[in-house]
């Protein structure tokens, strides 16, 4: 069974964060380290990946998030030194949602910004090399057609199913199909 946490991804957050406009306040008052790293991440400068700053997700606001490969970059200052348990819970929540979390200390950003950017680029390349869900092989005649003509795109109905939908043989799908066949209002086609 797919949990609700696995389905939600982009911008899903609680009402306290949205009503208080906390992410907007944090965006308008960045720390010096966040401002410095943002100069490297903004405007798709890292291999064309779009980063969001102070992005709300669940009960948290992420310092920097790249939603395409599901990568989160967190900057930790001296206020984070005492909150190991909170940070571990937060990281576990994000990893269960499919994100990879990179954490850097503020002094790393000030003293070695090129190294921080290099680690982020490496993580982006790793996330790109391993897709979040496997692509399934196409079945039957469509597969032969694709193999014969590599430029031809497969028909939409032969693409792999979304990973959060039940497989075709799932009991719920069979019940829905049975009801459709029995429906008298539906004309045989």
Secondary structure in CASP SS format (residue, H / E / C, confidence):
PFRMAT SS
TARGET T0000
AUTHOR 0000-0000-0000
METHOD secondary structure of the structure
MODEL  1
X C 1.00
X C 1.00
X C 1.00
X H 1.00
X H 1.00
X H 1.00
X H 1.00
X C 1.00
X C 1.00
X C 1.00
X C 1.00
X C 1.00
X E 1.00
X C 1.00
X H 1.00
X H 1.00
X H 1.00
X H 1.00
X H 1.00
X H 1.00
X C 1.00
X H 1.00
X H 1.00
X H 1.00
X H 1.00
X H 1.00
X H 1.00
X H 1.00
X C 1.00
X C 1.00
X C 1.00
X H 1.00
X H 1.00
X H 1.00
X H 1.00
X H 1.00
X H 1.00
X H 1.00
X H 1.00
X H 1.00
X H 1.00
X H 1.00
X H 1.00
X H 1.00
X C 1.00
X C 1.00
X C 1.00
X C 1.00
X C 1.00
X C 1.00
X C 1.00
X E 1.00
X E 1.00
X E 1.00
X E 1.00
X E 1.00
X E 1.00
X E 1.00
X C 1.00
X E 1.00
X E 1.00
X E 1.00
X E 1.00
X E 1.00
X E 1.00
X E 1.00
X C 1.00
X C 1.00
X C 1.00
X C 1.00
X E 1.00
X E 1.00
X E 1.00
X E 1.00
X E 1.00
X E 1.00
X C 1.00
X H 1.00
X H 1.00
X H 1.00
X C 1.00
X C 1.00
X C 1.00
X H 1.00
X H 1.00
X H 1.00
X H 1.00
X H 1.00
X H 1.00
X H 1.00
X H 1.00
X H 1.00
X H 1.00
X H 1.00
X H 1.00
X H 1.00
X C 1.00
X C 1.00
X C 1.00
X E 1.00
X E 1.00
X E 1.00
X E 1.00
X E 1.00
X E 1.00
X H 1.00
X H 1.00
X H 1.00
X H 1.00
X H 1.00
X H 1.00
X C 1.00
X H 1.00
X H 1.00
X H 1.00
X H 1.00
X H 1.00
X H 1.00
X H 1.00
X H 1.00
X H 1.00
X H 1.00
X H 1.00
X H 1.00
X H 1.00
X H 1.00
X H 1.00
X H 1.00
X H 1.00
X C 1.00
X C 1.00
X C 1.00
X C 1.00
X C 1.00
X C 1.00
X C 1.00
X C 1.00
X C 1.00
X C 1.00
X H 1.00
X H 1.00
X H 1.00
X H 1.00
X H 1.00
X H 1.00
X H 1.00
X H 1.00
X H 1.00
X C 1.00
X C 1.00
X C 1.00
X C 1.00
X C 1.00
X C 1.00
X C 1.00
X H 1.00
X H 1.00
X H 1.00
X C 1.00
X C 1.00
X C 1.00
X C 1.00
X C 1.00
X C 1.00
X C 1.00
X C 1.00
X C 1.00
X C 1.00
X C 1.00
X C 1.00
X H 1.00
X H 1.00
X H 1.00
X H 1.00
X H 1.00
X H 1.00
X H 1.00
X H 1.00
X H 1.00
X H 1.00
X H 1.00
X H 1.00
X C 1.00
X C 1.00
X C 1.00
X C 1.00
X C 1.00
X C 1.00
X C 1.00
END
